[in-house]
């Protein structure tokens, strides 16, 4: 009697996870580049050096805060999307 040959189940590709990790890396690079390029501005328009440096630091902090906020929103949207896709595939 012959035995039916067994087929191995297909290994699932985790494209969603790799896209998620790529987005995380992009946001991390964006923050690192943004913080590293903030320096003392050359045109202070009548401000003394310390006030100009403080204003530059505040601007950098606001920029980084906006990037982190955008990062959180994108992560939330991606997480919900991946969850919906996973639930949709589970029914099949």
Order of alpha helices (4+ residues) and beta strands (2+ residues): alpha-alpha
